[in-house]
Amino acid sequence: MADTTTPVETTADAVAAAAAAQNAAPSGAETAQATQDIALGLWERAMDAFIGLLRPWNAYQVLIAAGLLIVASLAARFLAPMWQDWLREREGWPTWRMRLGVMIHRRMRLILFVAMIWPVVWIMREVTWPSRSYLLGIVANLTTAWLVIAIATRFIGNAFLRTTVRTAGWAWATVVALGLTEDTIALLDSLALQLGEVRISVWMVVQAVTIVGVLFAVARFISRNTASRIRHNPDISPSMQVLLSKLLQVGLYGAAFFIGLKAVGVDLTGLAVLSGAIGVGLGFGLQKVVSNLVSGFILLLDKSIKPGDVISLGETFGWIEQMGARYVSVVTRDGREYLIPNEDLITGQVVNWSHTDSYVRLEIRFGTAYGSDPHKVCEVAIAAAASVERVLNDRRPVCYIVGFGESSVDYVLRFWIEDPTRGLTNIRGAVFMALWDAFQAHGITIPFPQREVRILDKES
């Protein structure tokens, strides 16, 4: 005789009661009663399912699933090391492909279990009654959904968002696989808070978090890939690359937020009023933050500085590593990274050593003894500076007398370089060293201050 008994039964009465209570604008007591009825219905179904496991045709399905799990575990122990060794030989693979390979290694047991349970379910459906493979079908659907969710969420970069989406997906897949979708929705929708004419239920919050989370993940994926293409486009200047990337991120995340709220059914009219109030609060309480944000967009638009430029601001000298929404990262030669607010770069005096071009003229001062021929000194100094590797020869160095000191004739030596990003102090030191060697070779003396002390007799 065909047995059609299943461990899951519907609770249509509880759902209908909850729906009727909602349509009739229930009071607090009626809402609590509807919630209690739905919860009791779910509890009864859970108890029926548990009692159903004690029946022989359900117990052997549990044993089959447990046996398949043991076989999958043993096979995973054997295959996982081989798969890991094979992955280590895959050099040059893209990041997403390596992540997929690592995920397969971590989920090897689940993958093998899913691959084995479906053939068992199909065979049992063909040779026996549907009720005799009912639990195995639920287990197969549930584990397959878990596997698909694990694979899909592995590509979410943010760890917290990945864990949240994965947990929520697994919970919802479990509810769907057990046939508790309508009851769960009714239960979550009955747990609501009434704020005037606005009704906020747990189900609405779950929908909003899920939809906005998925849209944010999609927006992040699109913005990262598009920004990568923009950064590798040589026809776009560095400042415009940063500006386009920031505008793209703001547009995508903003669209994801508003589309998600609209999909849930949130009235955006009230949100517009709230955003106006928030704007007033920002104007008074967050003036510096807003000023830095606006200054950041101005810097990107006027192209006065861009990533890679060498700048000086006060005592800070270095090159721009990156431009953020609130600050600019400047890295000095000693490895220190200064986070300079965008407002300081707008209002302060900034020396951009590579604004229009990368050519920079440097000068050093020195002195020689009065006994040295100044014509020869200038000739030797120019030749010494030109011999340094980074000094440009098409813009030859020049040397002039700038004064007669107490113990030396003072000179200034000017020369050009085109790579200020490699440092200024080191090139000055190299030129000074070349001058020292050249003066030693040509007998040119570099004087130092001397004082003569005379002791006078008391009688004189």
RODO-2510 file (C-alpha; in nm, 4 decimals, decimal comma):
residues 460
     n   res          X          Y          Z
     1     m     0,0000     0,0000     0,0000
     2     a     0,1370     0,3445    -0,0933
     3     d     0,2274     0,5483     0,2078
     4     t     0,1934     0,9236     0,1526
     5     t     0,2624     1,0328     0,5097
     6     t     0,5228     1,3120     0,5333
     7     p     0,6858     1,4643     0,8408
     8     v     0,5815     1,8180     0,7360
     9     e     0,2186     1,9398     0,7418
    10     t     0,0863     2,2854     0,6641
    11     t    -0,0565     2,5281     0,9168
    12     a    -0,2989     2,7089     0,6903
    13     d    -0,5227     2,8037     0,9793
    14     a    -0,2473     2,9932     1,1567
    15     v    -0,1448     3,1727     0,8377
    16     a    -0,5058     3,2642     0,7575
    17     a    -0,5574     3,3925     1,1107
    18     a    -0,2469     3,6082     1,0876
    19     a    -0,3520     3,7473     0,7489
    20     a    -0,7041     3,8214     0,8672
    21     a    -0,5695     3,9896     1,1771
    22     q    -0,3391     4,2070     0,9689
    23     n    -0,6146     4,3122     0,7228
    24     a    -0,8432     4,4102     1,0080
    25     a    -0,5858     4,6523     1,1558
    26     p    -0,5400     4,4418     1,4715
    27     s    -0,4751     4,5728     1,8144
    28     g    -0,1676     4,4853     2,0166
    29     a    -0,3410     4,1910     2,1896
    30     e    -0,4707     4,0506     1,8601
    31     t    -0,1273     4,0800     1,7009
    32     a     0,0326     3,8997     1,9943
    33     q    -0,2314     3,6250     1,9707
    34     a    -0,1686     3,5820     1,5967
    35     t     0,2055     3,5616     1,6555
    36     q     0,1499     3,3015     1,9285
    37     d    -0,0717     3,0934     1,6985
    38     i     0,1891     3,0936     1,4226
    39     a     0,4687     3,0026     1,6643
    40     l     0,2591     2,7170     1,8072
    41     g     0,1883     2,5944     1,4550
    42     l     0,5568     2,5885     1,3751
    43     w     0,6287     2,4053     1,7001
    44     e     0,3661     2,1427     1,6198
    45     r     0,5171     2,0886     1,2771
    46     a     0,8618     2,0530     1,4308
    47     m     0,7318     1,7932     1,6756
    48     d     0,5550     1,6048     1,3945
    49     a     0,8778     1,6021     1,1967
    50     f     1,0708     1,4703     1,4962
    51     i     0,8146     1,1942     1,5583
    52     g     0,8242     1,1124     1,1872
    53     l     1,1944     1,0390     1,2154
    54     l     1,1084     0,7483     1,4450
    55     r     0,9121     0,5713     1,1722
    56     p     1,1080     0,2906     1,0024
    57     w     1,0931     0,4341     0,6495
    58     n     1,2274     0,7667     0,7813
    59     a     1,4885     0,6145     1,0108
    60     y     1,6589     0,4229     0,7304
    61     q     1,6729     0,7450     0,5219
    62     v     1,8606     0,9069     0,8076
    63     l     2,0966     0,6105     0,8180
    64     i     2,1540     0,6327     0,4412
    65     a     2,2357     1,0048     0,4691
    66     a     2,4724     0,9369     0,7607
    67     g     2,6457     0,6594     0,5665
    68     l     2,6906     0,8852     0,2629
    69     l     2,8360     1,1531     0,4920
    70     i     3,0905     0,9072     0,6318
    71     v     3,1907     0,7928     0,2825
    72     a     3,2235     1,1590     0,1685
    73     s     3,4421     1,2368     0,4710
    74     l     3,6756     0,9464     0,4013
    75     a     3,6970     1,0317     0,0320
    76     a     3,7659     1,3986     0,1131
    77     r     4,0573     1,3008     0,3367
    78     f     4,2085     1,1151     0,0436
    79     l     4,1322     1,3661    -0,2361
    80     a     4,1853     1,6984    -0,0524
    81     p     4,5692     1,6682    -0,0253
    82     m     4,5917     1,5739    -0,3932
    83     w     4,3781     1,8735    -0,4879
    84     q     4,5910     2,1037    -0,2710
    85     d     4,9131     1,9821    -0,4349
    86     w     4,7586     2,0381    -0,7764
    87     l     4,6587     2,3947    -0,6816
    88     r     5,0130     2,4800    -0,5725
    89     e     5,1339     2,4071    -0,9253
    90     r     4,8845     2,6530    -1,0797
    91     e     5,1096     2,9595    -1,1053
    92     g     4,9767     3,2691    -1,2768
    93     w     4,6112     3,1930    -1,2150
    94     p     4,3752     3,4924    -1,1590
    95     t     4,2744     3,5656    -0,8005
    96     w     3,9115     3,4631    -0,8483
    97     r     4,0153     3,1257    -0,9887
    98     m     4,2514     3,0584    -0,6979
    99     r     3,9769     3,1540    -0,4519
   100     l     3,7448     2,9072    -0,6230
   101     g     4,0107     2,6359    -0,5993
   102     v     4,0669     2,7046    -0,2276
   103     m     3,6916     2,7006    -0,1681
   104     i     3,6638     2,3597    -0,3404
   105     h     3,9428     2,2310    -0,1152
   106     r     3,7664     2,3536     0,1983
   107     r     3,4244     2,2231     0,0879
   108     m     3,5487     1,8941    -0,0552
   109     r     3,3385     1,6813     0,1821
   110     l     3,0192     1,8763     0,1068
   111     i     3,0834     1,8590    -0,2683
   112     l     3,1327     1,4808    -0,2562
   113     f     2,8249     1,4365    -0,0379
   114     v     2,6061     1,6318    -0,2819
   115     a     2,7533     1,4387    -0,5755
   116     m     2,6637     1,1065    -0,4082
   117     i     2,3231     1,1800    -0,2545
   118     w     2,1485     1,2921    -0,5727
   119     p     2,2016     0,9612    -0,7591
   120     v     2,0696     0,7787    -0,4497
   121     v     1,7582     0,9998    -0,4433
   122     w     1,6928     0,9502    -0,8158
   123     i     1,7313     0,5721    -0,7895
   124     m     1,5037     0,5472    -0,4852
   125     r     1,2351     0,7580    -0,6515
   126     e     1,2330     0,5130    -0,9401
   127     v     1,2266     0,1885    -0,7430
   128     t     1,0206     0,2798    -0,4352
   129     w     0,7436     0,5108    -0,3128
   130     p     0,8037     0,8885    -0,2942
   131     s     0,7646     0,8903     0,0846
   132     r     1,0531     0,6444     0,1172
   133     s     1,2969     0,9030    -0,0273
   134     y     1,1272     1,2176     0,1050
   135     l     1,3842     1,2991     0,3748
   136     l     1,6734     1,2238     0,1417
   137     g     1,5265     1,4702    -0,1064
   138     i     1,5115     1,7381     0,1608
   139     v     1,8714     1,6671     0,2633
   140     a     1,9842     1,6761    -0,1012
   141     n     1,8101     2,0082    -0,1700
   142     l     1,9371     2,1568     0,1547
   143     t     2,3022     2,0575     0,1086
   144     t     2,2978     2,1665    -0,2565
   145     a     2,1647     2,5083    -0,1562
   146     w     2,4333     2,5364     0,1133
   147     l     2,7026     2,4492    -0,1404
   148     v     2,5796     2,7018    -0,3984
   149     i     2,5583     2,9754    -0,1339
   150     a     2,9085     2,8940    -0,0068
   151     i     3,0501     2,9188    -0,3597
   152     a     2,8640     3,2411    -0,4449
   153     t     2,9518     3,4237    -0,1228
   154     r     3,3202     3,3310    -0,1504
   155     f     3,3591     3,6095    -0,4076
   156     i     3,2433     3,8771    -0,1576
   157     g     3,5591     4,0551    -0,0436
   158     n     3,4353     4,1969     0,2885
   159     a     3,4535     3,9265     0,5569
   160     f     3,1644     4,0620     0,7678
   161     l     2,9356     4,1043     0,4672
   162     r     3,0318     3,7592     0,3371
   163     t     2,9492     3,5933     0,6711
   164     t     2,6204     3,7833     0,7018
   165     v     2,5018     3,6985     0,3501
   166     r     2,6118     3,3367     0,3862
   167     t     2,4341     3,2885     0,7202
   168     a     2,1154     3,4541     0,5979
   169     g     2,1228     3,2514     0,2780
   170     w     2,1705     2,9237     0,4632
   171     a     1,8847     3,0068     0,7026
   172     w     1,6476     3,0947     0,4186
   173     a     1,7482     2,7867     0,2176
   174     t     1,6724     2,5711     0,5223
   175     v     1,3292     2,7286     0,5603
   176     v     1,2494     2,6755     0,1918
   177     a     1,3757     2,3166     0,1911
   178     l     1,1579     2,2307     0,4937
   179     g     0,8500     2,3889     0,3365
   180     l     0,8143     2,6533     0,6082
   181     t     0,8267     2,9577     0,3821
   182     e     0,4718     3,0865     0,4316
   183     d     0,4702     3,0224     0,8043
   184     t     0,8086     3,1892     0,8552
   185     i     0,7046     3,4947     0,6532
   186     a     0,3800     3,5205     0,8503
   187     l     0,5675     3,4917     1,1803
   188     l     0,8275     3,7547     1,0883
   189     d     0,5602     3,9864     0,9487
   190     s     0,3541     3,9602     1,2665
   191     l     0,6489     4,0880     1,4712
   192     a     0,6055     4,4555     1,3821
   193     l     0,6385     4,8026     1,5305
   194     q     0,3766     5,0668     1,4500
   195     l     0,5139     5,4228     1,4238
   196     g     0,2186     5,6407     1,3342
   197     e     0,1136     5,5323     0,9864
   198     v     0,4375     5,3441     0,9257
   199     r     0,4502     4,9740     1,0082
   200     i     0,7978     4,8216     1,0388
   201     s     0,8065     4,4454     1,0667
   202     v     1,0918     4,2039     1,1131
   203     w     1,0175     4,0636     0,7674
   204     m     1,0558     4,4104     0,6147
   205     v     1,3897     4,4577     0,7928
   206     v     1,5111     4,1167     0,6730
   207     q     1,4090     4,2000     0,3167
   208     a     1,5796     4,5395     0,3335
   209     v     1,9049     4,3997     0,4733
   210     t     1,9106     4,1176     0,2178
   211     i     1,8297     4,3282    -0,0878
   212     v     2,0561     4,6185     0,0095
   213     g     2,3366     4,3745     0,0983
   214     v     2,3134     4,1992    -0,2371
   215     l     2,2962     4,5297    -0,4249
   216     f     2,5963     4,6612    -0,2298
   217     a     2,7943     4,3468    -0,3161
   218     v     2,7069     4,3913    -0,6850
   219     a     2,7939     4,7617    -0,6703
   220     r     3,1273     4,6834    -0,5045
   221     f     3,2096     4,4212    -0,7681
   222     i     3,1241     4,6569    -1,0555
   223     s     3,3063     4,9557    -0,9031
   224     r     3,6249     4,7563    -0,8333
   225     n     3,6429     4,6102    -1,1838
   226     t     3,5572     4,9413    -1,3519
   227     a     3,8042     5,1331    -1,1343
   228     s     4,0753     4,8825    -1,2248
   229     r     4,0115     4,9411    -1,5946
   230     i     4,0149     5,3183    -1,5428
   231     r     4,3491     5,3025    -1,3593
   232     h     4,5053     5,1017    -1,6414
   233     n     4,3847     5,3419    -1,9114
   234     p     4,6855     5,5534    -2,0194
   235     d     4,4619     5,8121    -2,1905
   236     i     4,3136     5,9253    -1,8558
   237     s     4,5236     6,1450    -1,6276
   238     p     4,5915     6,0185    -1,2717
   239     s     4,3731     6,2850    -1,1104
   240     m     4,0828     6,2100    -1,3445
   241     q     4,1253     5,8386    -1,2731
   242     v     4,0782     5,9024    -0,9019
   243     l     3,7846     6,1395    -0,9648
   244     l     3,6030     5,8978    -1,1956
   245     s     3,6566     5,6103    -0,9522
   246     k     3,5179     5,8122    -0,6585
   247     l     3,2154     5,9347    -0,8580
   248     l     3,1476     5,5810    -0,9769
   249     q     3,1595     5,4449    -0,6207
   250     v     2,9294     5,7175    -0,4860
   251     g     2,6822     5,6683    -0,7729
   252     l     2,6715     5,2890    -0,7496
   253     y     2,6438     5,2708    -0,3700
   254     g     2,3845     5,5486    -0,3631
   255     a     2,1776     5,3788    -0,6329
   256     a     2,2041     5,0445    -0,4516
   257     f     2,0825     5,2011    -0,1264
   258     f     1,7815     5,3820    -0,2729
   259     i     1,6838     5,0957    -0,5068
   260     g     1,6978     4,8536    -0,2146
   261     l     1,4736     5,0725     0,0027
   262     k     1,2319     5,1271    -0,2846
   263     a     1,2138     4,7527    -0,3544
   264     v     1,1176     4,6874     0,0077
   265     g     0,8449     4,9501    -0,0081
   266     v     0,9962     5,2307     0,1984
   267     d     0,8528     5,5735     0,1165
   268     l     1,1440     5,7852    -0,0035
   269     t     0,9506     6,1106     0,0464
   270     g     1,0100     6,1008     0,4190
   271     l     1,3700     6,0065     0,3517
   272     a     1,4122     6,3269     0,1503
   273     v     1,2950     6,5340     0,4466
   274     l     1,5288     6,3390     0,6743
   275     s     1,8217     6,3953     0,4392
   276     g     1,7518     6,7700     0,4489
   277     a     1,7666     6,7659     0,8279
   278     i     2,0863     6,5617     0,8146
   279     g     2,2328     6,8155     0,5717
   280     v     2,1646     7,0986     0,8180
   281     g     2,3281     6,8959     1,0945
   282     l     2,6299     6,8311     0,8768
   283     g     2,6612     7,2009     0,8034
   284     f     2,6909     7,2847     1,1728
   285     g     2,8546     6,9813     1,3303
   286     l     3,0757     6,8393     1,0577
   287     q     3,2129     7,1475     0,8899
   288     k     3,5700     7,0180     0,8754
   289     v     3,4651     6,6819     0,7337
   290     v     3,2477     6,8410     0,4646
   291     s     3,5220     7,0944     0,3904
   292     n     3,7742     6,8155     0,3376
   293     l     3,5319     6,6263     0,1115
   294     v     3,4638     6,9322    -0,1032
   295     s     3,8348     7,0200    -0,1094
   296     g     3,9114     6,6667    -0,2287
   297     f     3,6806     6,7056    -0,5285
   298     i     3,8313     7,0486    -0,6053
   299     l     4,1832     6,9027    -0,6032
   300     l     4,0750     6,6291    -0,8421
   301     l     3,8994     6,8727    -1,0745
   302     d     4,1668     7,1433    -1,1000
   303     k     4,4475     6,8823    -1,1281
   304     s     4,6802     7,0934    -0,9130
   305     i     4,8150     6,7756    -0,7546
   306     k     4,7848     6,4136    -0,8605
   307     p     4,9166     6,0747    -0,7474
   308     g     5,2898     6,0550    -0,8103
   309     d     5,3589     6,4287    -0,7742
   310     v     5,6403     6,5422    -0,5472
   311     i     5,5233     6,8169    -0,3121
   312     s     5,6460     7,0188    -0,0171
   313     l     5,4072     7,1413     0,2512
   314     g     5,5790     7,3034     0,5444
   315     e     5,8389     7,0584     0,6750
   316     t     5,6848     6,7669     0,4827
   317     f     5,8497     6,6675     0,1558
   318     g     5,7512     6,3564    -0,0370
   319     w     5,5440     6,2154    -0,3177
   320     i     5,1681     6,1632    -0,3245
   321     e     5,0843     5,7965    -0,2766
   322     q     4,7063     5,8229    -0,3018
   323     m     4,4245     6,0762    -0,2840
   324     g     4,1325     5,9912    -0,0581
   325     a     3,7978     6,1528     0,0055
   326     r     3,9233     6,3215     0,3266
   327     y     4,3017     6,3318     0,3028
   328     v     4,6037     6,2932     0,0757
   329     s     4,8683     6,0337     0,1600
   330     v     5,2241     6,1722     0,1232
   331     v     5,5188     5,9328     0,1632
   332     t     5,8596     6,0796     0,2519
   333     r     6,2026     5,9425     0,1665
   334     d     6,2407     5,7898     0,5117
   335     g     5,9237     5,5827     0,4665
   336     r     5,6940     5,7929     0,6824
   337     e     5,3404     5,8372     0,5504
   338     y     5,1689     6,1667     0,6296
   339     l     4,7900     6,1968     0,5978
   340     i     4,7384     6,5620     0,5045
   341     p     4,3756     6,6913     0,5113
   342     n     4,2529     6,8105     0,1735
   343     e     4,1632     7,1500     0,3179
   344     d     4,5291     7,2175     0,4069
   345     l     4,6300     7,1596     0,0444
   346     i     4,3656     7,4088    -0,0714
   347     t     4,4328     7,6854     0,1791
   348     g     4,8074     7,6359     0,2400
   349     q     5,1111     7,7098     0,0250
   350     v     5,2100     7,3902    -0,1525
   351     v     5,5236     7,3458    -0,3615
   352     n     5,4545     7,0969    -0,6409
   353     w     5,7895     6,9964    -0,7841
   354     s     5,6307     6,8168    -1,0788
   355     h     5,3145     7,0141    -1,1530
   356     t     5,3648     7,1166    -1,5162
   357     d     5,6774     6,9102    -1,5842
   358     s     5,9278     6,6989    -1,3963
   359     y     6,2286     6,9310    -1,4453
   360     v     6,3654     7,0763    -1,1210
   361     r     6,6599     7,3162    -1,0786
   362     l     6,8685     7,2801    -0,7663
   363     e     7,1530     7,4897    -0,6322
   364     i     7,4335     7,4425    -0,3827
   365     r     7,6679     7,7009    -0,2332
   366     f     8,0383     7,6622    -0,1548
   367     g     8,3496     7,8714    -0,1092
   368     t     8,7162     7,8519    -0,2120
   369     a     9,0313     8,0210    -0,0903
   370     y     9,1297     8,3600    -0,2302
   371     g     9,4389     8,2029    -0,3808
   372     s     9,2367     7,9827    -0,6193
   373     d     9,1660     8,1110    -0,9710
   374     p     8,7871     8,1827    -0,9861
   375     h     8,7752     8,1055    -1,3615
   376     k     8,9250     7,7635    -1,2987
   377     v     8,6984     7,7080    -0,9978
   378     c     8,3858     7,7684    -1,2081
   379     e     8,5121     7,5433    -1,4880
   380     v     8,5985     7,2579    -1,2521
   381     a     8,2689     7,2937    -1,0611
   382     i     8,0605     7,2767    -1,3814
   383     a     8,2488     6,9693    -1,5027
   384     a     8,2121     6,7998    -1,1633
   385     a     7,8366     6,8592    -1,1523
   386     a     7,7913     6,7385    -1,5122
   387     s     7,9683     6,4123    -1,4262
   388     v     7,6952     6,3138    -1,1770
   389     e     7,4542     6,0634    -1,3276
   390     r     7,1211     6,2350    -1,2556
   391     v     7,2344     6,5857    -1,3568
   392     l     7,1044     6,6792    -1,7031
   393     n     7,3628     6,7585    -1,9690
   394     d     7,1216     6,9222    -2,2156
   395     r     7,0650     7,1882    -1,9495
   396     r     7,4242     7,2372    -1,8468
   397     p     7,5093     7,3465    -1,4943
   398     v     7,6173     7,7055    -1,4304
   399     c     7,8444     7,8500    -1,1630
   400     y     7,8706     8,2135    -1,0469
   401     i     8,0523     8,4165    -0,7826
   402     v     7,7968     8,5536    -0,5370
   403     g     8,0222     8,7333    -0,2909
   404     f     8,3550     8,7799    -0,1176
   405     g     8,3445     8,6419     0,2318
   406     e     8,5767     8,6931     0,5273
   407     s     8,7867     8,3892     0,4430
   408     s     8,6542     8,2620     0,1079
   409     v     8,5210     8,3519    -0,2337
   410     d     8,1551     8,2380    -0,2332
   411     y     7,9998     8,0587    -0,5323
   412     v     7,6581     7,9185    -0,6288
   413     l     7,6304     7,6122    -0,8541
   414     r     7,2944     7,5477    -1,0263
   415     f     7,1986     7,2294    -1,2119
   416     w     6,8845     7,0544    -1,3429
   417     i     6,7331     6,7108    -1,2778
   418     e     6,4178     6,5466    -1,4156
   419     d     6,3483     6,2827    -1,1506
   420     p     6,2655     6,4601    -0,8222
   421     t     6,0762     6,1499    -0,7082
   422     r     6,4136     5,9853    -0,6505
   423     g     6,5016     6,2447    -0,3875
   424     l     6,6742     6,5837    -0,3627
   425     t     6,9081     6,5435    -0,0672
   426     n     7,0884     6,2491    -0,2245
   427     i     7,1560     6,4331    -0,5516
   428     r     7,2903     6,7358    -0,3630
   429     g     7,5180     6,5064    -0,1656
   430     a     7,6416     6,3425    -0,4872
   431     v     7,7291     6,6804    -0,6388
   432     f     7,9099     6,7926    -0,3220
   433     m     8,1131     6,4697    -0,3302
   434     a     8,2004     6,5286    -0,6976
   435     l     8,3123     6,8839    -0,6125
   436     w     8,5355     6,7576    -0,3324
   437     d     8,7064     6,5038    -0,5567
   438     a     8,7517     6,7557    -0,8391
   439     f     8,8946     7,0264    -0,6106
   440     q     9,1374     6,7772    -0,4573
   441     a     9,2518     6,6730    -0,8048
   442     h     9,3079     7,0332    -0,9241
   443     g     9,4601     7,1729    -0,6060
   444     i     9,1700     7,4033    -0,5250
   445     t     9,1501     7,4790    -0,1536
   446     i     8,8286     7,4969     0,0445
   447     p     8,9089     7,7322     0,3371
   448     f     8,7747     7,7233     0,6864
   449     p     8,7513     8,0148     0,9319
   450     q     9,0754     8,0894     1,1179
   451     r     9,1292     8,3194     1,4135
   452     e     9,4572     8,4643     1,5436
   453     v     9,4874     8,5377     1,9128
   454     r     9,7478     8,7981     2,0214
   455     i     9,8394     8,8494     2,3877
   456     l     9,9453     9,2036     2,4615
   457     d    10,1847     9,3009     2,7426
   458     k    10,0389     9,5029     3,0277
   459     e    10,3012     9,7729     2,9774
   460     s    10,1995     9,8196     2,6151
***
